[in-house]
Amino acid sequence: MKTENEDNTPTIQKTARIRDDATGQYTEIVEFPVSKSAVARLELAPAVIHDLKQFADKLLNAGAILPKDATEQKKLLQSVADSDPPKELVYAAETGWLNDECKVFVKADGVIGNSDTNIIGINPVQDVKDQSGHLSIAGTWETWKTSVAQKARLSSISMFAICVALAAPLLRIIGHQSFSICIFGRTRIGKTFATLIGASVRGIGQKEDLIAWNITDDRLEQRLVEYNDSVFPIDDLMKMRGSKKDKHVRIEDIAYLIEQGHQKGRHSSFAKAHGAARKWRAILFTSNEQSVAEFAQGLGLERRHGATVRLIDVPGQMDGLDHIFDRLKESMEIATFHDWMHTQFTEIARDCAQNHGAAFDRYIKGLIFYGRATVTKCARNQIKLFLSNVIEETDGSIARDVAHNYGLIYAGGMLGIQTGILPWTKEELLDGVTKCYLAARELLPDEGVALRRGIPALRERLRQLPSLSSLPIGKTAKGHYENVDGYWKRESGMYRCIIKCDAFNSIFSSTYDRNLILNWLIRERRIAYAMSKVAAPASEPRPKKQHEWPDGERRRSYEIYWPHKA
């Protein structure tokens, strides 16, 4: 109940004292009249309130009605300064899970869960005053489920985007590092709509509200803090400033920055005013017309292998389609389909605008209800299940690391089903996330990927060689063998194949792929070794590169053995 003067005008009073856990500083909320019926509020440091001159200036500039008489005004302000606020409140140091117990989730303007310390969110001065990226709630989780989540079933990448948003709060719960995702594909296939669908979970309802890449790294760090333990959706990578080379360098650096999870060090004066360097745990989700790997190749560069795990390229187009609706069961004429697709995009935009944010609150409440121990066990079991479904024996460390990230994303989707916010079946969830993973895996610079690509290519090339029985033998055939890449001869249990080194090398798109296949041939004992009289017994075997051909000439070539059954 508001205190009023005799003329029913509200009076000036303190309503609360707030501790900012980020800085350790305190502020007090002062409520004051700006008319006979309206009040306003200021949040001021205690030192400002007790400096009556500053206090009066702040109030007057904010439209406060103060006594005209200087003595009366001073007496009133002094009594307010000397009074004790009726309640104690707290600004949390950061958004996201309050602590390792994961029983309270802090939002910018409140909390999900029961806080014993009267947390009211984070200090508003930490917010960046941009309309883009502003989080809000519209509609209910039920209407989001029956509209946005229901339409997402038509697209693996849209289901995937929702699962990314649900996986982000699990990062801290299971102790997983942050990472980034980039959906790529030609323009107008629906990449931005997939990003928006994922963003609607957290509380962004329109494409125009997505944060864009035309921000500095310092600004990016500020915004990341707002999305702690959340998906961080950000629009098209190519809106980034600078030359193509500058963009590539920055993209790779950001991949490491996201995983690093904290702001750069600041001067002590900044830390005193704003608190220590802020941390985040988030999954950055963006899009681009090209994959980051293709963008690098266009510059004659290669991505660092570590960056491919930290910022993962995911094709937005599946099954050779020119749109994101790969799960659409019915077939339509092209003209009809284009009209249908336009209608879908229009409805998705409408549904996200009308329904966003509420599903996230419901999901977090579900995780709190289950408890950290149960959620951790469930998430790890689902990750294990996913890995057992996709990992192949030949996979290297890069593919396995990326698979683990996808396992977390799959676990987010499973918990979404269990908390009731997703209308999907477990089977379609596993199929959709697996499909996205397998498409992404093929783009990785991973040993297993290269082997699965290179071994069939080598086998097919060897099959194309002529048989020795079809070729002439003897010195008179020398000219003939100059134009032959190799030959094969059937022997007991295997084919013995001779292939020129240049022809072998031409099978593979990179030196990395070629060397992997050579090492595989050595491990499998499918290639002739070079014997050295001076080499130590423990030295690594090397392929023999000189072989005598049927015309008596020695040519640079490999001798490869291929079992009949293979």
Disulfide bonds with the S-S distance in Angstrom:
none
